[in-house]
Amino acid sequence: MKITFIGGAQSVTGSCYLFDIEDKKFLLDCGMFQGGLTEELLNYESFPFNPSEIDFVILSHAHIDHSGRIPKLYKDGFRGVIYTTDATVDLCSIMLPDSAHIQESEIEWKNRKRKREGKEQLQPLYTSEDAENVLKHFRGVKYEQKIQIDKKLSFVFKDAGHMLGSAIVELYIKENGKEYKLVFSGDLGNRNIPILKDPTILDGCDYLFIESTYGNRLHVDGENKSKKLIDIISTTLSNGGKVIIPSFAVGRTQEILYEIAKEINTNTKEAKILKNIEIFVDSPLATSATTIYKKHIDYFDSEAAMFIKNGIYPLEPPNLRFIKSVDESKWLNEYDRSCIIISSSGMCEAGRIKHHLKHNLWNEKNTILFVGYQAPNTLGRKLLDGQKKVKIFGEEVEVRAKIEYIEAYSGHADKNGLFSWIEQMNQKPKKIFVVHGEKEVQIEFARELQKRFNTDVIIPMRGEMYEITPEYISQSERIFSELPSFVNLSVLAQIEEIEYELDRIKEGVKNSAISPERLSTLNSNLEELRYLLSLALNDY
């Protein structure tokens, strides 16, 4: 049995693991790399295997960093079945076409410029047609339902409590007269997430592959997250400001709506404030996702189920308005009353949220409220890191609004949650692979795992292949370089370094004398590096 770590190794995105078991090859997840340009470019690399030889895919959940390259897999020749939960099938039916639309729109924008410059036209990562076609290969599976692929291979989905339909994957593999149980945590959910049930506790396993997004951190003030959310919102609204919430369209948006609706059904002073303002959800994808939630209320936890039993649908407060058209979204930028605007994307890298930030960051009465993880190099992370000026659509925007972050709304378990989940297993794993996390976090998490469970812990690199035999696990080989073949990352690093220095200079230019020669040199170097980068990218 060979396992190759295609993505989600020493990074928090691009989840993808290749299994080679006798006469079967299959993938667990096939996600997009997200973050800065370096990560985004990895999506354009060819798969280090022949997609037409992949028999099937097991998909843990619908988030794009786990599902987003499945249409590319289809485009490159895959025609097998994608096994996932019923809710994930429905969510992917809106998320993958939406992702394809983004790919097509971005390439169309680039190609207009390239056409003027007489350059060859680029192709999108995949098209809407690819996304629609691959959806025909999805097969919905219930939690706890055992799927028998053949005599030697089966799997079961357990509730991961991360998002609607998210799954822990139990793999049962028979080889050389021995059965192995492998468990992939997927993205393991935080306890007490609104709407969702807590992650399922397992009996145990032989080999565990565990995510580590928050492997060295605790979620601050988790017990009071609802109160903190309502306090931040009501205080801003009372002061005449707007609350802008960058939120993932699927999962986090519905959780925030749930918390607001729950508060409105009380008699508090905060409830009175919330009843008198409008709540806008400016995301067509979030609108569709909220409808899908209605279809799967059997996934809801006991509290949410009780609201429904009492005749209250807890995801649609009475003053909620879904914004659908582009014209409505533009109108919202001119809306001059206090309100709540929930818009995607959650890391502020694309979508309508960038327009709302551009129009609202300058106003000190407003609050930008983050309720989810912000990956390195994203606009969301820059705001959380306290940058006073950010670039949006090529324009420099001054940050005067309050920046707030409620980490406890993360859909990921923190380090105590991860440790507790393992501790409750009757059979502790023989080996633990740490995946889906930043390298520094993984190292710290792995050390603690070794101490607590006295077991071997492996932090695989992207491209590493491991072979599991009855006696041992061996690192077989690396099937491709860690760096993309079509782009010189040293050039990217130099560009980022110069851009960072230029940003710092711009921030301090009013208070200090900057040498014109230094500015000229930096700008000249930047132009040269961008030219070298463009030559490298022409090949992709």
N, C-alpha and C positions, 0 to 999 in steps of 0.2 A: 504494500500500500504506500503510494507516494502522495505527498501533499505539497503543493507549490503555492507560495504566497505571492499572488499577482499584485495585490493592493491591500490597503488597510494594515500595512506593516510599517511600524515606526512612523505612522501618520494617521490622522483622524478621518481620512476620506479614502475613496477608491476601493472599498471593501470587495475582495474577490479572491477565492481560494479554489485551486484546481486539484481534484482528486483523480488519481490514476489507479484503478483497482482491477487487476486482471483484464477482463474484456470490457470494462466500463471506464468512461471518462465523464466526469460531471463537475459543475461549478457550484459552489455555495456563494451566492451573491455575485453581482457584476455591476459595481457602482462607479460613479464618476469621481474623479479627483477634483477637489474644490479648494479655493483659497487664492493665492497669488498666481501670477502668470506662470511661474515654474510648475505649480501643480496642475493648472489648467492644460498646459501643453502635453502632459502625460496622457491625456485622453485621446490624443491623436496618434499615439504609438500603435503599431499593429499588435494584436494579441500575440503573446509568445506561444501560441498553440494554434492548431487549425480549428476554427469555430465549427466547421462542418463535421468534425469528429467528436464534438461534445454531445453526449447522449441526452442529457437533461440538465436543468438548473434548479437548485433549491434556493428560494428567495426568502430571506428572513423578514423583511418588511419593505415598505414602499419608499422610504426616504431616498432621494436621488443619489446620495453617496453610497447606496447599496444596490439600487436598481437602474441607475441612469445610463449605463452602457449596454443594457440588454438590447435596445434597438440597434446599436452598432454591431452587436454580436449577430443579430439576425441579418443585418446588411452584409456582413462578411461571410455568411453561409450557414449559420446555425438554424436548424429546423426542428429541434426537439421540443419537449414539454417543459414549461416553467411551473414548478410546484410551489404554491404559496397559500396563505390563508384566504378565505372568501373575501374578507374586508380588504386585504392587500390587493386582490384582483381588481376590486372596484376602485380603490385609490389609484392604482397604476393606470387605470383606464382614463384618468384625467391628468395624472402627473407626467406620464411619459409623452403624450402628445403635446403637453405644455412645454416640456423640456425640448422637444423637437422644434417647436415654434421658436423658442429662444435661439437654438442653433441656427435655424434658417435666417432669422432676423439679423443676427450678428454677422453672418457671412454675407448677407445681402448688403449690409452697411459697409463692410470691408471691400466688397467687390466693386461698389460704386466708385470708391477711391482708386482701386487698382485699375479699373477700366480707364479712368482719366489719365492714369500714369502709364497706360499701355502694357500693364502686367497681366499675366495669366490669371484667370478666374479660379477662386478656391471653391472647394466643395464643403458643405456642412458635415459635421460629425455623423449625423444621420438626419433623415427627413421625417415629416409628419406621416408619410406613407409607410416608412419603415416602422414607426411607432405603432400605427394602426394594425399593420400586418402581424407584428410580433404579439400583439394582445390576443390574437386568435389562438396562440399556443399556451396561454395561461390556463392552469387548472386549479380551482379552488379546493382547499382541504380544511377540515375542521380541526380545532385543537383536540389533542388526545387521539386522533384517528391515525392508526398505523398504516403507512403506505409501504407495501411490499413491492420493491422494484423487481427483484428476482430472489432465488433461494439464498443468496449471500448478502443481500443489501436491502435494508428497510430504514425508515425514519419516522419520527413523530414530532409534531409541533406542540410546544407548550407556550403558554401566555408569558411574554417577556415584559408586559406592562410599560412599554416604552412609547408606543403610539397605537392607534386603532389597528388591530390585526397583527401587531409585531410578535415575532416568535423566537423562542429558544429552540434550537434544533438538536434533537437526539438522533444520532446516526448509529445504526447497528450494522457492523460489517463482519462477515465471516471470511477468514482467510487461514489457510494451512491448518484447518481443523479447529481453529480458535475463533471465538466471537469477541469483538472489541466494541465497547460503547464509547463513542466520541460525542462530546457536547460542545456546541457553539452557542455562546451566550447571546449572539446577535448584539444589538444595543440593549443592554439590560436596564430596565426602567427604574426610576426613582420611586420610593415608596410614597403612598398618599398623593399620587398625581390625581388632579381632578378628573372625574369621569371614568378613568381606567382602573382595573384591578391591579393589585400588587403582583410582582413577578412570581411565577410558580417556583416553589422549592422542589428540587429534584432529589431522587434517592442517591445519586452519585454517578460516577463514570470512571473510565480508565484514563482518558485523555480529555483535558479541558482546554478550550480555546476561548479566552475571556477578553472582553473589551476593557479598555483602561483610560477612557476619556478623562475621568476625574479620579484616576488611580492614586493621586497624591494629595487630594483636597477633600474638604468637607463642605457640604452645602450650608451656608451660613443661615441661621435663624429659620430653619425649615418649618418649624411648628407655627411660626407667625407669618408665613409668606402671604397668606390671604389678606391678613390685616395690613401688612406693609403695602401690598398692591393697592388696596382700597384707599389707604391713607395718602399715598403718593398721588393717586388720581384725584381724589376729592380736594386735596390741598391746592393742586395746580388749577383745578376748575374754579375753586373759590377765589383764587387770585386773578381770574380772568384769562388764564392761559389755556393752551391746548396740550393734550397728552398724545404724543406720537409713539406708537408701539410697533417697532419693526418685529415682525413675527412670521415664523414659518406658516405657510398657508394651511398646512395639514398638521393638526395636533395642537400646537401652541395657541393658535387663534381660537380654536374651540374651547381650550382650557380657560383662556382669559374671558371669553364670553360667558362661560359657565360661572366664574367667580363673580362677575358683575351681576348676572341674573340672580344668583344666590343672594347677593347683598341687597338688591332691589326688593326682594321678597321679605325683608326685615323692616323694623320700624326705627332704624338708626338715623342720625342726622346725615350720615354719608349716603344712606339710601335716598333721602330727600333730594340731595344734590344730584345723584345719578339719574333720578327720575326726570329731572328737568333739563337734561342735555341730550344731544344726539350722539349716537355711537355709529361710526362709519366703518365698515369693513371694505377696504378698497383693494380687492383682489378677486378676480373672477375664479381663480383656482380655489381660494378659501370658501367662496360662495358654494361652489360645487361640492367641496369636501364636507361642508356643514350638512348638505343634503344627504351625503353618503352616511354620515354619522347617524342620521335618523333611521336609516335602513338596518343598522347594526346595533340596536340598543341592547341586544343580548350580551354584548361585550362590556356594557357599562358596569360600574361598581354599585354597591348597595345604596349609597347615598343618592347617586344620580337616578337609579331605578326608582327610588322612593319619590323623587320629584315627579317623575313621569306617572307613577301610580296615582299621585294627587292631582293629576291633570295639568302639570306645569312642564313644558318642554324647556329644559334648562340651558339650551344653547341659543335661544333667541329672546333676549330681553325686549320689552315692548317698544323701546325707543331705538331699536336697531335698524340700520339702513344699509343694504348691500349696494355698493357702487359697482356698476357693470361696464358701462361704456367709457371710452377714453375721454369723451367730452364731459361726462360727469366727474371724472377724476380731475380734469383741469379745473372744473368749477369748484371742486373741493379746495384747491389751492388758494382760491379767492375767498373762501368762507371765513368771515371775520368774527365769528362767535366762538366761545369756549366749546370744546367738543373732544371726543376721543376718536383718534384715527388709528385703526389697526391695518397694517399693510405689509405686503411681502416684497422682497425676500428678507428672511430673518437676520442675515448677516449684512444686509444693505448693499449687496454686490450687484443686484439687478432688480428690475421691476419698478413698480410705481412708488415704492418707499423712497427712492432716491429723489424724486420730485418733491415729496413732502418734506424731506430733510432740507433740501435746498431752500424751500420757502419758509421753513420754521426754525432752523438752527440759530438764526441771528437774533431771535426774540427771547430775551431773558425771562419772560413770563412762562414760556413753554417748557415742557419736560419731554425729553426723549427717554423712554423707558424700555430697557432691554430685559427680556425674560428668557434668554437662551444663550447657549455657548456661542462665542464669537471666535472663529478660527484666525490664526495669525495672518497678517497682511490684508485682512478684509477691512472695509470701511467701518464696520461695526466695532472691530477691535481697536482701530485708531481712535474712535470716539471714546471708547471705554478707557483707553490708555491716556486720555486727557489732552489730545492734540487740540490746540486752540484754533487752528485753521485746517480745513480739509478741502480736497478737490472733488467736485461733483460735476459731471459733464464738462470737464475741462475748466471750470470756473472755481476760483478760490472762495470758500464760504467761511465766514467767521463763526466760531462756536460760542454762543452766549447762553443758549438754553441749558437748563440743568440736565445732566446726564445721570440717570439712575440705572441700577442693575439689581435684579432680584435673582440671584443664582439658584435659589431653591426651586425655581420653576423648571430647572433643567430636566429634560426627559431621561437623563442618564443617572444611574446610581452613583453616589460618591464613594470614596474609598471604604468607608464603614459599611455601606450598603453592599459593595462587592465582596468584602471579607465575610460579612454576615451570611450572604447567599451561599458561599462555599462552606462555611462552618456548619450550616444546617444540613449538608449532605451526609448521609450515613456512610457512604463509601467515598473517601477522599480520592482525588485523581492522582495517578502515578506520576504524570507529567502535566505541566501547565504551560501552554503557549500564550503569551501576552500580545494581543493585537489591538488595532484600532485605538491608537493613542500617540501623543507626541513623544519623541524618543526619550527626553529627559524625564517625563512623567513615568514612562514605562520602566526605566531603570530603577527609580525609587520604589515603584509599586512591586516590581519583581523581587527586590531585596526583602521587602516586608512579607511577600508571599512565601519566600523560602524560610524565613524565620518562623512564621506562624504554622506552616503546614509541613515543614521539613521534607520538601519535595523539590525535584529539579524544575527549574523555571527557564523557559527559552523565550528570547525576544527575537523573532525572525526578522530578517531584512526583506525588503521587496525583491522578489526574484529568487529567493532561496527555496530549495526543494529539500524536504525531509522524508526519509523512508522509515516507516514503522514496521518492525518485525516482532516476533514473540519475545525476543531477547532485549532489543534496544531500539532507540531512535537515532538515526545517523543523518547528518547533513550531507546530502548527496552531491549537490552542485548548485551553482547559480546559473540560471538559464538566460539571464540577460543582465546588462550593465544597470547599475542603479540610476544612471543618468540617461535622459532621452537621447536617442541617436541623432536626432535632426536639429538639435539646438545646443549651442555652447552656453552652459549655465554660468560659466565664469563671466561671460558678457552680461547676462542677466543680473548677476550679483553686483557687478560694477555699476550698472545702470541704477539699480536700487540704492546703492551707496551714494552716488552723485545726487540723485533726486532727493534723498534724505537730507544731504548737506544743503542743497538749494532751498529746501523747505525751511530748514533751521535759519538760514541766512535771511529768508524773506520775513520770518517772524521777528528777527532782531534788527532788521534794516533801519527801523525808525530810531533805534536807541544806540546804534553803533556805526562806526565808519567801516564800510566794506570796500575792499580794494576792487576797483573796476577791472583790473587785470585778472584778479582771482575769479570774478564772475564770468568774464570772457572765456577764461581757460576751462572752467567747469562746463559752460554751455557748449563750447566747441567739442570737448571730450564726449559730452552726452550725445551730440549729433552724430559723431563718428561711431560710437558704440551702437546707437540705434540703427545706423546704416548696416553695420556688421550683423546685427540681429536680424534685420529684414532679409539679408542675403541667406542666412541660415533657415529662416522660416519659409522662404520661397519654395523649398523642397517639399514641405508637408502639404 
